Amino acid sequence: AQIVNVIAPILTSSGGLLIQSTFYPFQMFAERAKGVSLIPVVDSPTYTAGIRGDVPMLDVSACIDGDTAVVFLVNRSMTDDLDVEVYLADRRIEQVESPIILTGNDPKAHNTWEDQDVVKPESGIASVGADGGMNVSVPSLGMAVVEVNLGEL
């Protein structure tokens, strides 16, 4: 019941199907998160989150499966895009495959029956650096998912 209609990322009616904004992160992880989970070391700006104190503006998870890695980056900033450098400790990033971003212009942005494309995945910006790392732009109020092909250091 939680997948369709009741507090769900997909709503149905006799008139059609509504893909809510919460569907897309679920889809991004479900299709790409495989292999071995990595432990990211994150150095990012912080913000004050009440009793939690200062927390990183950037949240990161990553996985590796053979010569492919996927990095999932979430930018918690309400106003500032983040330009992020990504490195793997023992591998070189050789190629970036179709980065995807998901963002909205308001923290409460959501898809409706009247406007079903308020929040939807779009092409992102990422490139391989000369030093074997990757540069990726993560929009404010957004996430970026980047699949990369790896080589040896």
MARRO-958228 format. One record per residue: residue number from 1; x, y, z of N, C-alpha, C in turn; residue in three letters. Coordinates in steps of 0.05 Angstrom, whole numbers, plus 5000, padded with zeros to 4 digits. Each point is the difference from the previous one (the first is absolute). Layout:
i;n.east;n.north;n.up;ca.east;ca.north;ca.up;c.east;c.north;c.up;aa
NUM;X;Y;Z;X;Y;Z;X;Y;Z;ALA .
...
//
This chain:
i;n.east;n.north;n.up;ca.east;ca.north;ca.up;c.east;c.north;c.up;aa
1;5016;4976;5000;4984;5024;5000;5017;5025;5000;ALA .
2;5024;4999;5012;5016;5024;5000;5014;5006;4974;GLN .
3;4999;4982;4981;5013;5005;4974;4981;5014;4981;ILE .
4;4974;4994;5001;4981;5013;4982;4977;5010;5017;VAL .
5;4994;5026;4997;4976;5014;5010;5001;5009;5030;ASN .
6;5008;4983;5019;5000;5008;5028;5028;5010;5007;VAL .
7;5002;5025;5007;5026;5014;5005;5022;4990;4981;ILE .
8;4993;5000;4975;5016;4986;4980;5014;5018;4980;ALA .
9;5022;4990;4988;5013;5015;4979;4985;5000;4973;PRO .
10;4980;4982;4998;4984;4998;4975;4971;5001;5008;ILE .
11;4985;5018;4988;4972;5002;5005;4985;4992;4974;LEU .
12;4977;4986;5004;4984;4993;4976;4972;5010;5004;THR .
13;4987;5004;4978;4971;5007;5000;4989;4990;4974;SER .
14;4975;5003;4996;4988;4991;4975;5010;5018;4977;SER .
15;5010;5023;5007;5011;5019;4979;5029;4996;4993;GLY .
16;5014;4983;5015;5028;4996;4994;5018;4994;5023;GLY .
17;5026;5006;4996;5021;4993;5019;5016;5025;5006;LEU .
18;5005;5005;5026;5017;5023;5008;5025;4989;5014;LEU .
19;5023;5007;4988;5025;4993;5012;5008;5023;5019;ILE .
20;5000;4996;5026;5007;5021;5019;5031;5003;5001;GLN .
21;5008;5022;5010;5029;5006;5001;5015;4980;5017;SER .
22;4988;4988;5019;5013;4980;5017;5006;4974;4985;THR .
23;4988;4996;4978;5005;4976;4984;5028;5000;4989;PHE .
24;5009;5023;4991;5025;5001;4985;5025;4992;5016;TYR .
25;5004;5010;5024;5023;4990;5015;4999;4970;5005;PRO .
26;4977;4990;5006;4996;4971;5003;5009;4985;4975;PHE .
27;4991;5010;4977;5007;4988;4974;5030;5001;4995;GLN .
28;5012;5024;5006;5029;5003;4995;5016;4981;5016;MET .
29;4993;4996;5025;5015;4981;5017;4995;4971;4992;PHE .
30;4974;4994;4995;4993;4972;4993;5014;4991;4975;ALA .
31;5002;5017;4980;5012;4992;4975;5031;5000;5000;GLU .
32;5013;5015;5018;5029;5003;4999;5015;4990;5024;ARG .
33;4988;4998;5023;5015;4993;5024;5004;4969;5001;ALA .
34;5024;4992;4992;5006;4971;5001;5030;4996;5004;LYS .
35;5007;4977;5008;5028;4994;5005;5006;5005;5030;GLY .
36;5023;5012;5005;5009;5005;5027;4996;5029;5007;VAL .
37;4989;5004;5024;4996;5028;5009;5027;5011;5009;SER .
38;5005;5025;4993;5025;5013;5007;4995;5018;5024;LEU .
39;5021;5008;5014;4998;5017;5023;5011;5027;4992;ILE .
40;4983;5020;4993;5010;5026;4991;5012;5016;5023;PRO .
41;5021;5015;4994;5011;5020;5018;4992;5026;4988;VAL .
42;4984;5016;5014;4988;5024;4989;5011;5025;5014;VAL .
43;5009;5018;4983;5009;5026;5010;4983;5021;4986;ASP .
44;4981;5012;5015;4981;5018;4987;4994;5023;5020;SER .
45;4988;5021;4989;4990;5021;5018;4979;4987;5018;PRO .
46;4994;5014;5023;4981;4990;5019;4978;5020;5004;THR .
47;4979;4991;5013;4979;5018;5009;4991;4991;5028;TYR .
48;4987;5018;5015;4991;4993;5026;4972;4988;4999;THR .
49;4997;4976;5011;4975;4985;4999;4989;4996;5028;ALA .
50;4994;5022;5014;4988;4998;5026;5017;4985;5020;GLY .
51;4988;4981;5014;5014;4984;5020;5021;4981;4988;ILE .
52;4999;4996;4974;5020;4983;4987;5026;5014;4996;ARG .
53;5000;5026;5004;5024;5016;4997;5006;5005;4971;GLY .
54;5026;5002;4993;5008;5005;4973;5001;4973;4985;ASP .
55;4987;4999;4977;5000;4976;4983;5010;5008;4972;VAL .
56;5011;4980;4986;5010;5006;4973;4977;5008;4981;PRO .
57;5006;5019;4983;4981;5009;4979;4997;4978;4979;MET .
58;5020;4983;4997;5000;4979;4980;4998;4973;5013;LEU .
59;4982;4984;4990;4997;4972;5009;5008;4982;4977;ASP .
60;5016;4980;5005;5011;4984;4978;4998;4970;5007;VAL .
61;4992;4984;4980;5003;4971;5002;5011;4991;4973;SER .
62;5013;4977;5000;5012;4990;4975;5003;4970;5001;ALA .
63;5002;4988;4977;5004;4971;4998;5018;4994;4976;CYS .
64;5012;4977;5001;5017;4991;4978;4993;4972;4992;ILE .
65;5000;4995;4974;4994;4973;4990;5019;4995;4977;ASP .
66;5021;4986;5005;5020;4996;4979;5015;5026;4993;GLY .
67;4998;5007;4974;5013;5024;4991;4981;5024;4997;ASP .
68;4977;4998;5014;4980;5021;5000;4994;5009;5029;THR .
69;4999;5026;5004;4992;5011;5026;4977;5019;4995;ALA .
70;4983;5003;5020;4978;5019;4999;5002;5017;5025;VAL .
71;4998;5026;4997;5001;5019;5022;4973;5014;5001;VAL .
72;4988;5001;5024;4974;5013;5005;5006;5023;5018;PHE .
73;4994;5025;4991;5006;5024;5016;4975;5016;5004;LEU .
74;4995;5008;5025;4977;5016;5007;5010;5027;5012;VAL .
75;4991;5022;4988;5007;5027;5009;4976;5010;5017;ASN .
76;5005;5004;5025;4979;5009;5019;4996;5030;4999;ARG .
77;5018;5015;4987;4997;5029;4999;4975;5009;4986;SER .
78;4987;5019;5012;4976;5011;4987;5007;5021;4979;MET .
79;5025;5009;5000;5007;5022;4982;5024;4996;4982;THR .
80;5019;4984;5009;5026;4998;4986;5005;4974;4986;ASP .
81;5007;5001;4975;5009;4976;4986;5028;4993;5011;ASP .
82;5007;4974;4999;5026;4991;5009;5016;4989;4977;LEU .
83;5024;5009;4996;5018;4987;4981;5018;4981;5016;ASP .
84;4997;4974;4994;5012;4979;5017;5022;4986;4985;VAL .
85;5022;4994;5014;5021;4984;4989;4998;4972;5013;GLU .
86;5001;4979;4983;4997;4973;5010;5025;4984;4992;VAL .
87;5011;4986;5019;5023;4982;4995;4995;4973;5013;TYR .
88;5011;4980;4988;5000;4973;5012;5029;4995;5010;LEU .
89;5002;4987;5023;5026;4996;5012;5019;4983;4984;ALA .
90;4989;4980;4986;5018;4982;4986;4994;4995;4970;ASP .
91;4983;5018;4989;4993;4997;4972;5000;5028;4987;ARG .
92;5001;5000;4974;5000;5025;4985;4973;5001;4985;ARG .
93;4987;5023;5000;4976;5004;4985;5008;5007;4971;ILE .
94;4991;4983;4981;5008;5004;4972;4978;5011;4983;GLU .
95;4975;4995;5007;4978;5010;4983;4975;5004;5017;GLN .
96;4986;5021;4994;4974;5006;5013;4978;4992;4982;VAL .
97;4981;4985;5010;4977;4991;4985;4975;5016;5008;GLU .
98;4989;5016;4983;4974;5013;5003;4992;5008;5028;SER .
99;5012;5021;5011;4992;5009;5026;4970;5009;5000;PRO .
100;4987;4995;5022;4971;5007;5003;4997;5018;5024;ILE .
101;4984;5020;4998;4993;5017;5023;4970;5000;5005;ILE .
102;4993;5005;5025;4972;5003;5007;4999;5023;5019;LEU .
103;4983;5020;4994;4999;5024;5016;4973;5014;4996;THR .
104;4995;5019;5017;4976;5017;4997;5008;5028;5010;GLY .
105;4983;5019;4994;5006;5028;5008;4989;5007;5027;ASN .
106;4989;4980;5014;4988;5005;5026;5002;4974;5016;ASP .
107;5006;5000;5026;5001;4975;5015;4974;4985;5000;PRO .
108;4978;5013;4995;4974;4987;4999;4990;4994;4972;LYS .
109;5018;5004;4980;4992;4995;4972;4992;4970;4997;ALA .
110;4979;4996;4985;4989;4973;4996;4984;4999;4974;HIS .
111;4997;4976;4990;4984;4996;4976;4971;4998;5008;ASN .
112;4983;5011;4983;4971;4999;5004;4986;4989;4975;THR .
113;4975;4994;5003;4985;4991;4977;4999;5021;4978;TRP .
114;5000;5025;5008;5000;5022;4981;5027;5006;4987;GLU .
115;5021;4996;5015;5028;5004;4990;5017;4977;5009;ASP .
116;5003;4980;4983;5013;4975;5007;5030;5001;4997;GLN .
117;5011;5022;4990;5029;5002;4995;5014;5021;5017;ASP .
118;4990;5007;5023;5013;5020;5017;5027;4990;5009;VAL .
119;5001;4975;5009;5025;4987;5009;5003;4975;4984;VAL .
120;5022;4999;4984;5006;4976;4984;5030;5000;4994;LYS .
121;5011;4976;4995;5028;4999;4994;5008;5015;4974;PRO .
122;5023;5011;5001;5011;5015;4977;5030;4992;4997;GLU .
123;5011;5007;4978;5029;4996;4996;5016;5018;5018;SER .
124;5021;4989;5011;5017;5016;5018;5026;5006;4988;GLY .
125;5018;5012;5016;5026;5008;4990;5022;4987;5017;ILE .
126;5017;4984;4987;5022;4987;5014;5022;4995;4979;ALA .
127;5025;5001;5009;5022;4996;4982;5023;4987;5015;SER .
128;5017;4986;4985;5023;4987;5011;5022;5021;5003;VAL .
129;5013;5000;5023;5023;5018;5004;5026;4987;4991;GLY .
130;5020;5016;4995;5026;4991;4991;5014;4982;5020;ALA .
131;4992;5003;5025;5013;4985;5022;4986;4974;5008;ASP .
132;4982;4991;4983;4987;4974;5005;4975;5003;5017;GLY .
133;4991;5024;5006;4976;5005;5015;4978;5008;4982;GLY .
134;4978;5010;5012;4977;5009;4984;4990;5026;5013;MET .
135;4991;5018;4983;4987;5024;5009;4970;4998;4993;ASN .
136;4983;5006;5019;4971;4998;4995;4986;5024;5014;VAL .
137;4980;5010;4986;4984;5022;5011;4975;4989;5011;SER .
138;4995;5007;5026;4976;4990;5013;4982;5025;5007;VAL .
139;4977;5001;4988;4983;5024;5003;4990;5003;5029;PRO .
140;4994;5024;5008;4987;5004;5026;4973;4985;5000;SER .
141;4992;4992;5024;4976;4984;5003;4999;4976;4980;LEU .
142;5023;4988;4996;5000;4980;4979;5019;4977;5006;GLY .
143;4999;4981;4981;5019;4977;5002;5011;4996;4972;MET .
144;5024;4988;5000;5013;4992;4975;5007;4970;5003;ALA .
145;4997;4986;4978;5008;4972;4999;5019;4997;4976;VAL .
146;5024;4990;5006;5020;4998;4978;5012;4972;5000;VAL .
147;4997;4987;4977;5013;4974;4996;5027;5005;4985;GLU .
148;5021;4987;5010;5026;5004;4988;5013;4973;4993;VAL .
149;5017;5001;4980;5016;4977;4993;5028;5004;5012;ASN .
150;5011;4979;5011;5025;5002;5015;5023;4987;4987;LEU .
151;5024;5009;5006;5025;4988;4991;5018;4998;5024;GLY .
152;5023;4988;4995;5020;4998;5022;5014;5026;5004;GLU .
153;5010;5005;5024;5016;5024;5006;5027;5000;4985;LEU .
//
